[in-house]
Amino acid sequence: MINRHVYTRKRTILRISGLLLAASLLNGCQLLAKKTTAPAAPPAGPGWKSVSLAPGVDSLELRTGQVVVTDSGGPAALFFSLFAAEYSPFVHSGILVMEQGEPWVYETFGRIRPWLGRRPTDLIRGEVTRRPLSDFVTRGKYAEIYDPPADVDRTRVAAFVQAQFARHTPFDPYFRFDEHDAMYCTELSALAWDAGGWQTPALLPFPDNRSLTRVRQWLGIEDIGTIQSQQLIAPERFVAALSILKQQERFHVYIELKRELHRRFTADQKVGNLFEWNGKNLEFREPVRNFIVRGLEIYRGREVPAVEQVRLDIRALAVQMFGEMKS
């Protein structure tokens, strides 16, 4: 459990406004300010500075049907990750399709429009889009690519996402997997693989947290669970990590910081323990922000160790700043 006196400074938990809730939630599927549906042509060069390949692989092999996962970083990414009982290091996904020798990513996301007296999810608009892989990586700063499961028909995967793009299939702000007239990001990816012969896994349940349940119910999101990015990836199917960062390991530190905050968001925690609304943007509360800053500083000027050691170091920092969790 998080030490509440440290975490909240005994302040009254603020009621999260409708804009905060909707904007934060939909950032999980890349809420963007600028719409890009079909760029005229792919860029001349790759949009990444570093590439990490699977062990024993000498060159980057991009193939139709691969899934690309990323995380938008910041408060919104953590907020969205809390909507799954099981931690997911990534909150957004798309399907890669090779077209005329160039890699494109098919994805879906939503944007919020102004409203008066209506719940924000009723006014979210978005659709399946298509963008060069380089743009996808540049926007997220870090992305990982995974092959589909064995025996998935990649041609049928491509045909599925291309058909959704042609139909302008809308983004689903209610995250419903019991109907597919509209889709959220990981739903599109899962259904694309399903079209290629994959068996979609069971939906992951929402966490048992009263604060998040109230948020979800107000937004009109039913309690049926969701498909999450971690259900689409597996270590044995890892292809590559692409990043605009020269030291990709520093992104792994962020992933472990987010993991520890997710682990400490137990059933008795409130959304307002972690976030506050400044009138325009979702922000971390100061103790959480300080935890992230200090965590990222641990390895400044030295090599980042293996992820197991990073996880131990981050947990030690959390105990120092927030106290031990109660069993």
C-alpha positions in Angstrom: 0.0 0.0 0.0 1.1 3.5 -0.7 1.8 5.7 2.3 -1.1 8.1 1.9 0.3 10.8 4.1 3.3 11.0 1.8 1.4 10.4 -1.4 -1.4 12.9 -0.9 0.0 15.2 1.8 -3.4 14.8 3.5 -5.1 16.9 0.8 -8.7 16.3 -0.1 -8.9 14.2 -3.3 -10.1 16.4 -6.1 -12.9 15.3 -8.3 -11.5 14.6 -11.7 -13.2 16.7 -14.4 -14.9 15.2 -17.5 -12.2 16.5 -19.8 -9.4 15.0 -17.7 -11.1 11.6 -17.6 -11.8 11.4 -21.3 -8.6 12.9 -22.5 -6.6 10.6 -20.2 -8.4 7.4 -21.1 -8.3 7.9 -24.8 -4.6 8.7 -24.8 -4.2 5.0 -24.3 -5.2 4.7 -28.0 -3.2 7.8 -28.9 -5.4 10.8 -28.6 -3.8 13.2 -31.1 -4.3 16.8 -31.9 -3.6 16.4 -35.6 -5.4 13.9 -37.8 -3.4 11.9 -40.3 -5.3 9.4 -42.4 -3.3 8.8 -45.5 0.1 10.6 -46.0 0.8 11.2 -49.7 4.1 9.2 -49.5 6.3 7.5 -47.0 9.2 9.6 -45.7 12.6 9.3 -47.3 14.4 7.8 -44.3 13.7 6.0 -41.0 12.4 8.0 -38.1 14.5 6.2 -35.5 18.1 6.5 -34.2 18.5 3.1 -32.6 17.5 -0.5 -33.3 17.6 -3.5 -31.0 17.1 -6.8 -32.6 16.1 -10.2 -31.3 19.0 -12.4 -30.2 20.8 -14.1 -33.1 19.3 -11.8 -35.7 21.6 -9.6 -37.8 19.1 -7.4 -39.7 15.7 -5.7 -39.2 13.1 -7.8 -41.0 9.8 -5.9 -41.3 6.9 -8.1 -42.5 3.2 -7.7 -43.1 1.1 -8.8 -40.1 3.5 -7.8 -37.3 2.1 -5.9 -34.4 3.7 -2.6 -33.3 3.3 -1.5 -29.7 4.2 1.7 -28.0 3.5 3.9 -25.0 2.7 7.6 -25.1 4.5 8.3 -21.8 3.4 10.7 -19.1 0.4 10.8 -16.9 -2.2 9.7 -19.5 -0.3 6.5 -20.3 -0.2 5.5 -16.6 -3.9 6.5 -16.2 -4.9 4.2 -19.1 -2.8 1.3 -17.8 -4.7 1.4 -14.5 -7.8 0.2 -16.4 -6.3 -3.3 -16.6 -5.9 -5.4 -13.5 -2.8 -6.9 -15.1 0.0 -4.4 -15.9 0.8 -3.7 -19.5 4.0 -1.9 -20.4 2.4 -0.6 -23.6 -1.0 1.1 -24.1 -1.2 1.4 -27.9 -0.9 -1.0 -30.8 -1.1 -1.1 -34.6 -0.7 -3.6 -37.4 2.3 -3.3 -39.8 1.6 -3.8 -43.6 4.3 -3.7 -46.2 3.0 -1.8 -49.3 5.2 -1.2 -52.3 8.2 -2.2 -50.1 7.4 0.5 -47.5 6.2 -0.2 -43.9 2.9 1.3 -42.9 1.0 1.0 -39.6 -2.8 0.7 -39.4 -4.1 2.0 -36.1 -7.1 3.7 -34.5 -7.5 6.4 -32.0 -10.0 9.0 -30.8 -10.1 12.8 -30.3 -12.4 14.7 -28.1 -14.6 17.5 -29.2 -16.0 20.4 -27.1 -19.3 19.6 -25.4 -21.9 21.3 -23.2 -23.4 19.2 -20.4 -22.7 15.8 -22.0 -20.4 13.0 -21.0 -17.2 13.3 -23.0 -17.2 9.7 -24.4 -20.4 10.5 -26.3 -18.5 13.1 -28.3 -15.2 11.3 -29.1 -14.5 11.0 -32.8 -11.9 9.0 -34.6 -11.3 6.2 -37.1 -8.9 3.7 -38.4 -5.9 5.5 -39.9 -2.7 4.6 -41.8 0.7 6.2 -41.3 4.4 5.4 -42.1 6.2 3.3 -39.5 8.7 6.1 -39.1 6.0 8.5 -38.1 4.6 5.9 -35.6 8.0 5.5 -33.9 8.8 9.2 -33.9 5.4 10.0 -32.3 5.8 7.4 -29.5 9.6 7.8 -29.2 9.9 4.0 -28.6 8.1 1.1 -30.2 8.5 -2.7 -30.2 7.6 -5.0 -33.1 6.4 -8.6 -32.7 5.6 -11.3 -35.2 2.1 -12.7 -35.2 1.5 -16.2 -33.7 2.5 -19.1 -35.9 0.2 -20.0 -38.8 -1.5 -16.6 -39.0 -2.3 -15.7 -42.6 -0.5 -12.4 -43.0 -2.3 -11.7 -46.3 -5.7 -11.9 -44.6 -4.4 -9.7 -41.7 -3.5 -7.0 -44.2 -6.8 -7.3 -46.0 -8.7 -6.9 -42.7 -7.0 -3.7 -41.6 -7.1 -2.3 -45.2 -10.8 -2.9 -45.3 -11.3 -1.1 -42.0 -9.3 1.8 -43.2 -11.4 1.9 -46.5 -14.6 1.8 -44.4 -13.5 4.6 -42.1 -14.4 2.2 -39.2 -14.9 4.6 -36.2 -12.9 4.5 -33.0 -14.8 3.0 -30.0 -14.6 5.2 -26.9 -16.6 2.7 -24.9 -14.1 -0.1 -25.3 -16.7 -2.7 -26.2 -15.5 -6.0 -27.5 -19.0 -7.5 -27.8 -19.6 -5.6 -31.1 -17.2 -4.5 -33.8 -18.9 -1.7 -35.7 -16.4 0.5 -33.9 -13.0 -0.5 -32.6 -10.3 0.6 -30.1 -6.6 0.1 -30.9 -5.9 -3.3 -29.4 -9.3 -4.5 -30.6 -8.3 -3.7 -34.2 -5.0 -5.5 -33.8 -6.6 -8.6 -32.2 -9.3 -8.8 -34.8 -6.8 -8.5 -37.6 -4.9 -11.5 -36.3 -8.2 -13.3 -35.8 -9.0 -12.7 -39.4 -5.7 -14.5 -40.2 -6.6 -17.6 -38.1 -5.6 -16.6 -34.6 -7.9 -17.3 -31.6 -8.5 -14.1 -29.7 -7.7 -14.5 -26.0 -10.1 -13.9 -23.2 -10.7 -10.3 -22.2 -8.8 -9.0 -19.2 -11.0 -7.8 -16.4 -11.0 -4.3 -15.0 -9.3 -3.9 -11.6 -11.3 -4.1 -8.4 -11.0 -0.4 -7.5 -14.0 1.7 -6.5 -12.5 4.9 -7.7 -11.8 3.6 -11.2 -15.1 1.9 -11.3 -16.9 5.1 -10.7 -14.9 6.7 -13.5 -15.6 3.9 -15.9 -19.3 3.8 -15.2 -19.7 7.5 -15.7 -17.9 7.2 -19.0 -20.3 4.5 -20.1 -17.7 1.7 -20.3 -19.3 -1.6 -19.5 -17.7 -4.2 -17.2 -16.8 -6.7 -19.8 -13.0 -6.2 -19.8 -10.6 -5.3 -22.6 -7.9 -6.7 -24.9 -4.6 -5.3 -23.8 -1.3 -4.9 -25.6 0.5 -7.5 -23.5 -1.9 -10.2 -24.8 -0.5 -9.5 -28.3 3.2 -9.9 -27.6 5.5 -12.6 -26.4 9.3 -12.7 -25.9 9.7 -15.5 -28.4 8.0 -13.4 -31.1 10.1 -10.3 -30.5 11.5 -8.8 -33.7 12.9 -5.4 -32.8 12.7 -2.3 -30.7 12.9 1.0 -32.6 13.5 4.4 -30.9 14.4 8.0 -31.4 16.4 7.6 -28.2 20.0 6.5 -28.5 19.9 4.7 -25.2 16.8 2.5 -25.4 17.5 1.2 -21.9 16.4 4.4 -20.4 12.9 3.8 -21.7 12.9 0.5 -19.8 13.5 2.4 -16.6 10.3 4.4 -17.3 8.4 1.1 -17.9 9.5 -0.2 -14.5 8.6 3.1 -12.8 5.1 2.8 -14.3 5.0 -0.9 -13.3 5.7 0.0 -9.6 3.0 2.7 -9.6 0.5 0.3 -11.1 1.5 -2.4 -8.5 0.9 0.1 -5.7 -2.5 1.2 -7.0 -4.4 -1.2 -4.8 -8.2 -1.5 -4.3 -8.2 1.3 -1.6 -6.4 3.9 -3.7 -8.0 6.9 -5.5 -7.4 8.2 -8.9 -6.7 11.6 -7.3 -3.8 10.1 -5.3 -1.8 10.0 -8.5 -3.2 12.8 -10.8 -4.4 16.3 -10.7 -6.0 18.6 -13.3 -4.4 22.0 -13.9 -7.2 23.3 -16.0 -5.7 22.2 -19.3 -3.7 19.1 -18.8 -3.5 15.9 -16.7 -0.5 16.1 -14.4 1.1 13.8 -11.9 0.8 14.9 -8.3 4.1 16.2 -7.0 5.2 13.1 -5.0 4.5 10.9 -8.0 6.4 13.3 -10.3 9.3 13.3 -7.9 9.4 9.5 -7.8 9.6 9.3 -11.6 12.3 12.0 -11.8 14.4 10.3 -9.1 13.9 6.9 -10.7 15.2 8.2 -14.1 18.2 9.8 -12.3 19.3 6.5 -10.7 21.4 5.5 -13.7 22.5 8.8 -15.0 26.1 8.6 -16.2 26.3 4.8 -16.0 25.0 1.8 -17.8 21.5 0.7 -17.1 21.6 -2.9 -15.6 19.4 -5.8 -16.5 15.7 -5.3 -16.1 15.5 -7.5 -13.0 18.0 -5.2 -11.2 16.2 -2.1 -12.4 12.9 -3.5 -11.0 14.6 -4.1 -7.6 16.1 -0.6 -7.6 12.8 1.0 -8.4 11.0 -0.9 -5.7 13.6 0.1 -3.2 13.1 3.8 -4.2 9.4 3.4 -3.8 9.8 2.0 -0.3 12.0 4.9 0.6 9.6 7.5 -0.7 6.1 5.9 -0.1 6.8 3.2 2.6 6.3 -0.5 2.5 3.1 -2.0 0.9 0.9 -3.8 3.3 0.4 -7.5 2.5 
